Amino acid sequence: MAELSSEEIRKYIKAGEIAARVRELAIKHVKPGMRILNIAEFIESKIREFGGKPAFPCNISINEEAAHRTPIIDDRLVIPDNSIVKVDIGVHVDGYIADTAVTLNFNPQYEGLTLAVEEALERALDIIHAGIKINQVSKVIEETLKRRGFRPIKNLSGHNLLRYTIHGGLSIPNVYEPLLMSKFKPGEIYAIEPFGTTGVGYVIEADTITIYALSKMKSKGLTAQEALIFNHIRQEYKTLPFSERWLKNLLNINDLRKALTSLHKKKVLRGYPILIEASKAMVAQFEHTVLVLDKEVIVTTKLK
């Protein structure tokens, strides 16, 4: 990877600062009984207010859900009592991304789980530097969770970040893989996100899709409504994930959903199904973004 310019570093750091500020607001804001629609709109509006743009729709995943739930246009779902809620926030500044998440625990029974996952993240961050093997970070995450009596989710991983690309192709597993030889490299940026559970330790896909992204930048044979949506997404979001909420001014709700479903079937869009712990057990997640440089590591999403 080419060396990052000072301007690129500045944009990564600014995205991280915005994400950190919004995450801290979310921690104070989210309560049982609130509609997830209102929460997501609050978080995404704050991202814009602070000078960034959402890098993906705010994920609000409840209890056994690990990831990929964002509210739909007319969503009536509320945060249940005695739940644990993952709030995953992405911010970009000119395509330079910060990704952070927090688990809000409204059930004392699962305090141990949330503390264990948070500790796993902090211990992972403590050892990251240019040149360390990725599997050494994975090992710390897995050992921390297992020592506390929980399981890491083995088919969810951290990842590198590229401009306008959330998952840059490199994974940072939450379990130790002895044959994984990849290393953290200077000039690259990574999202470190341990997921822990009281269950069997892997996720399955639900039938519900609330998040999409373009899978191709050119397409033929679209209806007028499909072309309207396709061109808008390509212009506004490029290959970043989006929600139907962000398109609600283009078409009425029925036409919009019909067009999105058709574009998905035509493989113009890829869908991100809601991910659920396979044994329906509780899941906690914490996440920070790290910028690895030659002689230092900047956790861009920590409040300064």
C-alpha positions as CSV (number, residue, x, y, z in Angstrom):
1,M,0.0,0.0,0.0
2,A,1.3,3.5,-0.8
3,E,2.3,5.6,2.1
4,L,-0.6,7.7,3.5
5,S,-0.3,11.5,2.9
6,S,-0.8,13.9,5.8
7,E,-4.1,14.9,4.3
8,E,-5.3,11.3,4.2
9,I,-4.2,10.8,7.8
10,R,-6.0,14.0,8.8
11,K,-9.3,12.7,7.2
12,Y,-9.0,9.3,8.9
13,I,-8.4,11.0,12.3
14,K,-11.3,13.5,11.7
15,A,-13.7,10.6,10.8
16,G,-12.6,8.8,14.0
17,E,-13.1,11.9,16.2
18,I,-16.7,12.3,14.8
19,A,-17.4,8.6,15.3
20,A,-16.2,8.8,18.9
21,R,-18.3,11.8,19.7
22,V,-21.4,10.3,18.2
23,R,-20.8,6.9,20.0
24,E,-20.6,8.7,23.4
25,L,-23.8,10.5,22.6
26,A,-25.5,7.2,21.7
27,I,-24.4,5.7,25.1
28,K,-26.2,8.5,26.9
29,H,-29.2,8.6,24.5
30,V,-30.3,5.0,24.0
31,K,-32.8,3.6,26.5
32,P,-35.3,0.7,26.6
33,G,-38.7,1.7,25.1
34,M,-37.1,3.9,22.4
35,R,-37.9,3.2,18.7
36,I,-34.8,2.0,16.9
37,L,-35.9,4.3,14.0
38,N,-35.5,7.4,16.2
39,I,-32.2,6.2,17.5
40,A,-30.7,5.6,14.1
41,E,-31.9,8.9,12.8
42,F,-30.5,10.7,15.8
43,I,-27.1,9.1,15.3
44,E,-26.9,9.6,11.6
45,S,-28.0,13.3,11.9
46,K,-25.2,13.9,14.5
47,I,-22.6,12.4,12.2
48,R,-23.7,14.9,9.5
49,E,-23.9,17.8,12.0
50,F,-20.3,17.1,13.1
51,G,-19.0,17.3,9.5
52,G,-19.0,13.6,8.4
53,K,-21.2,11.3,6.5
54,P,-22.5,7.9,7.6
55,A,-20.2,5.2,6.1
56,F,-23.1,2.7,6.6
57,P,-26.5,2.8,8.1
58,C,-26.4,2.8,11.9
59,N,-26.7,-0.8,13.1
60,I,-28.9,-1.4,16.2
61,S,-28.7,-5.2,16.9
62,I,-30.6,-6.5,19.9
63,N,-29.9,-9.5,22.1
64,E,-29.0,-12.5,19.9
65,E,-28.6,-10.3,16.9
66,A,-24.9,-9.7,16.3
67,A,-25.0,-7.2,13.4
68,H,-26.7,-5.8,10.3
69,R,-30.1,-4.6,11.7
70,T,-30.9,-1.1,10.7
71,P,-34.5,0.3,11.0
72,I,-36.6,0.4,7.9
73,I,-38.7,3.5,6.9
74,D,-41.8,2.7,9.0
75,D,-40.0,0.6,11.7
76,R,-42.0,0.3,15.0
77,L,-39.4,-1.9,16.8
78,V,-38.5,-0.6,20.3
79,I,-35.5,-1.5,22.5
80,P,-36.9,-4.1,24.9
81,D,-36.4,-4.1,28.7
82,N,-33.6,-6.3,30.0
83,S,-31.9,-6.3,26.6
84,I,-28.3,-5.9,25.4
85,V,-28.0,-3.6,22.4
86,K,-25.1,-3.3,19.9
87,V,-24.8,0.1,18.3
88,D,-22.4,0.1,15.4
89,I,-21.5,3.4,13.8
90,G,-19.6,4.2,10.6
91,V,-18.3,7.6,9.6
92,H,-16.5,8.8,6.5
93,V,-14.8,12.0,5.6
94,D,-14.3,12.1,1.8
95,G,-14.4,8.2,1.8
96,Y,-11.9,7.8,4.7
97,I,-13.7,5.6,7.2
98,A,-13.9,5.2,11.0
99,D,-15.9,2.2,12.4
100,T,-16.8,1.9,16.0
101,A,-19.3,0.0,18.1
102,V,-20.5,-0.3,21.7
103,T,-22.8,-2.7,23.6
104,L,-25.3,-1.1,25.9
105,N,-26.3,-3.5,28.6
106,F,-29.7,-3.1,30.2
107,N,-29.6,-6.5,31.9
108,P,-27.4,-7.0,34.9
109,Q,-27.3,-10.8,34.1
110,Y,-25.0,-10.0,31.1
111,E,-22.6,-7.5,32.7
112,G,-19.9,-10.2,32.7
113,L,-20.3,-10.7,28.9
114,T,-20.1,-7.0,28.0
115,L,-17.1,-6.4,30.3
116,A,-15.3,-9.4,28.8
117,V,-15.7,-8.3,25.2
118,E,-14.6,-4.7,26.1
119,E,-11.5,-6.1,27.9
120,A,-10.8,-8.3,24.8
121,L,-10.8,-5.2,22.6
122,E,-8.6,-3.2,25.0
123,R,-6.1,-6.1,25.3
124,A,-6.0,-6.4,21.5
125,L,-5.4,-2.7,21.0
126,D,-2.5,-2.8,23.6
127,I,-0.4,-5.1,21.4
128,I,-1.1,-3.9,17.9
129,H,1.9,-2.4,16.1
130,A,3.4,-2.5,12.6
131,G,4.7,-5.9,11.9
132,I,2.8,-8.0,14.5
133,K,1.0,-11.0,13.1
134,I,-2.8,-10.7,12.9
135,N,-3.2,-14.1,14.6
136,Q,-1.4,-12.8,17.7
137,V,-4.2,-10.2,18.1
138,S,-6.8,-12.9,17.4
139,K,-5.2,-15.1,20.1
140,V,-5.5,-12.3,22.7
141,I,-9.2,-11.8,21.9
142,E,-10.0,-15.5,22.1
143,E,-8.0,-16.1,25.2
144,T,-9.5,-13.1,27.0
145,L,-13.1,-14.2,26.3
146,K,-12.6,-17.8,27.1
147,R,-10.8,-17.0,30.4
148,R,-14.0,-15.1,31.4
149,G,-16.2,-18.0,30.4
150,F,-17.5,-16.8,27.1
151,R,-17.0,-17.7,23.4
152,P,-15.8,-15.5,20.6
153,I,-17.9,-15.6,17.5
154,K,-15.7,-17.5,15.1
155,N,-17.3,-16.4,11.8
156,L,-17.3,-12.7,12.5
157,S,-14.0,-10.7,12.1
158,G,-12.4,-7.4,12.2
159,H,-11.2,-6.1,8.9
160,N,-9.1,-3.5,7.1
161,L,-10.6,-0.4,5.7
162,L,-10.0,1.2,2.3
163,R,-11.3,4.4,0.9
164,Y,-15.1,4.0,0.3
165,T,-14.7,0.3,1.2
166,I,-15.7,-1.0,4.7
167,H,-14.3,-4.5,4.3
168,G,-11.0,-4.1,2.4
169,G,-10.4,-7.9,1.9
170,L,-8.3,-8.6,5.0
171,S,-9.8,-10.2,8.0
172,I,-8.8,-10.1,11.7
173,P,-10.4,-13.2,13.2
174,N,-11.7,-13.3,16.7
175,V,-10.2,-16.8,17.1
176,Y,-6.6,-17.9,16.8
177,E,-5.7,-19.3,13.3
178,P,-2.1,-20.7,13.5
179,L,-1.7,-20.7,9.7
180,L,-2.6,-17.1,9.2
181,M,0.7,-15.3,8.4
182,S,-0.6,-11.8,7.6
183,K,0.8,-8.9,9.6
184,F,-0.4,-5.4,10.5
185,K,1.3,-3.0,8.0
186,P,2.2,0.6,8.3
187,G,0.0,3.0,6.4
188,E,-3.1,0.8,6.8
189,I,-6.2,1.2,8.9
190,Y,-8.1,-1.6,10.6
191,A,-11.4,-2.1,12.5
192,I,-10.8,-4.4,15.5
193,E,-14.2,-5.8,16.7
194,P,-14.5,-8.7,19.1
195,F,-17.8,-10.3,19.3
196,G,-18.5,-12.5,22.4
197,T,-21.4,-14.7,23.3
198,T,-22.9,-17.0,25.9
199,G,-23.8,-19.4,23.1
200,V,-22.2,-21.7,20.6
201,G,-20.0,-19.0,19.0
202,Y,-21.1,-18.6,15.4
203,V,-23.8,-16.6,13.6
204,I,-26.3,-17.6,10.9
205,E,-28.1,-15.4,8.5
206,A,-31.7,-14.4,9.1
207,D,-34.2,-14.0,6.2
208,T,-34.4,-10.2,6.8
209,I,-32.3,-7.8,4.9
210,T,-32.3,-4.1,5.9
211,I,-28.9,-3.0,4.5
212,Y,-27.7,-3.2,0.8
213,A,-24.7,-2.0,-1.2
214,L,-24.0,-1.8,-4.9
215,S,-22.2,-4.9,-6.2
216,K,-21.5,-3.4,-9.6
217,M,-21.0,0.2,-10.8
218,K,-22.5,-0.4,-14.3
219,S,-25.8,-2.1,-15.1
220,K,-28.1,-2.6,-18.1
221,G,-31.7,-3.6,-18.5
222,L,-33.1,-1.7,-15.6
223,T,-36.6,-0.3,-15.3
224,A,-36.9,3.5,-15.0
225,Q,-37.4,3.2,-11.2
226,E,-34.5,0.8,-10.8
227,A,-32.3,3.1,-12.9
228,L,-33.3,6.0,-10.7
229,I,-32.3,4.2,-7.6
230,F,-29.1,2.7,-9.1
231,N,-27.9,6.1,-10.3
232,H,-28.6,7.8,-7.0
233,I,-26.8,5.1,-5.0
234,R,-23.8,5.2,-7.3
235,Q,-23.6,9.0,-7.1
236,E,-24.2,9.4,-3.3
237,Y,-22.8,6.2,-1.7
238,K,-20.6,4.5,-4.3
239,T,-20.0,1.0,-2.9
240,L,-20.8,1.9,0.7
241,P,-23.8,0.2,2.4
242,F,-27.1,2.1,2.5
243,S,-30.6,1.7,3.9
244,E,-34.0,2.1,2.3
245,R,-34.5,5.0,4.7
246,W,-31.9,7.0,2.8
247,L,-33.9,6.6,-0.5
248,K,-37.4,7.5,0.9
249,N,-37.6,10.7,-1.1
250,L,-37.0,9.0,-4.5
251,L,-40.2,6.8,-4.7
252,N,-43.2,5.8,-2.6
253,I,-42.5,3.1,-0.1
254,N,-44.0,0.2,-2.1
255,D,-42.3,1.1,-5.4
256,L,-39.0,1.6,-3.5
257,R,-39.1,-1.8,-1.9
258,K,-40.2,-3.5,-5.1
259,A,-37.3,-1.9,-7.0
260,L,-34.8,-2.8,-4.2
261,T,-35.9,-6.4,-4.2
262,S,-35.6,-6.6,-8.0
263,L,-32.1,-5.0,-8.0
264,H,-31.1,-7.6,-5.4
265,K,-32.4,-10.5,-7.4
266,K,-30.6,-9.1,-10.5
267,K,-27.4,-9.1,-8.4
268,V,-27.0,-5.3,-8.9
269,L,-27.2,-5.0,-5.1
270,R,-25.8,-7.3,-2.5
271,G,-27.8,-7.6,0.7
272,Y,-26.5,-7.9,4.3
273,P,-28.9,-10.2,6.1
274,I,-29.3,-9.7,9.9
275,L,-26.8,-12.0,11.6
276,I,-28.1,-14.0,14.6
277,E,-26.2,-16.2,17.1
278,A,-26.9,-19.8,16.1
279,S,-28.1,-20.9,19.5
280,K,-30.1,-17.6,20.0
281,A,-27.8,-16.6,22.8
282,M,-26.8,-13.1,23.8
283,V,-24.1,-11.3,21.8
284,A,-21.9,-8.3,22.8
285,Q,-19.6,-6.3,20.5
286,F,-17.1,-3.5,21.0
287,E,-15.1,-1.9,18.2
288,H,-12.4,0.6,17.5
289,T,-10.5,1.7,14.4
290,V,-6.7,1.8,14.4
291,L,-4.4,3.6,12.1
292,V,-1.0,1.8,12.0
293,L,2.0,4.0,11.2
294,D,5.7,3.2,11.2
295,K,6.3,4.3,14.7
296,E,2.9,4.7,16.3
297,V,-0.6,3.3,16.3
298,I,-3.5,5.8,16.5
299,V,-6.8,4.6,17.8
300,T,-8.8,7.1,15.8
301,T,-12.2,6.3,17.5
302,K,-11.1,6.9,21.1
303,L,-12.0,10.3,22.6
304,K,-8.9,12.4,23.0
